[in-house]
Amino acid sequence: MLPTLLRQRMPGDKLQKLADVLAVKDADQLYFRLVSTWKDPGPLVHGTEPRHPILQDHPPRLDDFTDRMMCSDTLTYCPTTFSRRSIALRWA
């Protein structure tokens, strides 16, 4: 038995998540995998897109990965469609 400090709840689940993250090809896929609940939402809800429409139509054109992550968070977490569109047009 492991000491209390080394015990993990659901170690198999955590190892599976780690394997999913290690399998990504680039930093943008890593970010998408970390913020997504489902790898492929299509089978769950018909007509869904794997990425947010704003990120598909107007991906942030920034060289720095951290800036792209922050911009993507800002674009996709806005509460209204109007706000998302106005922000997306600024980055286009």
N, C-alpha and C positions, 0 to 999 in steps of 0.2 A: 504494500500500500504506500502511496506517495505522501509526503508531508503536506500539510494543509496549504502551504504557500504554493505548491506545485500542482495542486489539483485543478482540473478544468471541468466545467460543466459542458457536456456534449462535445467531447474532443473530436469525434468523427465528423460532426457538422462543421466545426472550425477548420479541420484539415481539408474538407471538400471545398469550402469557401476559399482557402488559401490556394488550392490547386486551380480553381477557376481564375483567380487573380494572376497567378503565375503563367497561365496560358495565353494571356493577351499579347498582341503584337506590337502595340505602341502605347504611348502615354494617353492619348485620347480614348482608346478602348478601355484602358485601365480606369480612367475617370468615369466613363459611362457604366462600366461594370460595378464600380463601387457605389454609384448613386441609384442604380436600377434595382428594383425589387425582383423583377423577372428578367431572365436572359432573353426570352422571346415571348412577348405578350400576345402575339398573334393568335395562338391557339386558345387563349383565355378569353379574349374579347375581340370579336370579328371587326375588322377595319381599323385596328390600332396600328400605329407606327412604332418602330423600335426606338426611335428618338423623337424628342419634342419637335413639332413642325418648324419652330423658329430655328432650331439648330440644323435642321435639314435644308431649309430654304436659304437661311442667312447665317452660316456658321461664322463665329468670330474670327476675324483675320488678324490674329495676334501671334507673334513669334514665340513669346514666352508662355510656357505651359501653365504656370500659376495664373497669369493674366487671363488665359483662355478659360480656365476653370472658374475663376471669379466672375468673368463675363457671362459664361453659360449659366451659372447659378443665378445671377441677377436677371437674365432674360427669362429663365424658366420658372422662377419663384414669384414673379409679379402677380398680383391678385386679379387683374382684369385683362381681357383681350386687348383693349385699347392701349393700355400701358405697354404690353408686350410688343404690339405692332410699332408703337412710336419709338420704343427703345431699339427694336430691330432695324428700323429705317435709319437711325443714327449710325449704326455700325455697318450698314450696307455700302 
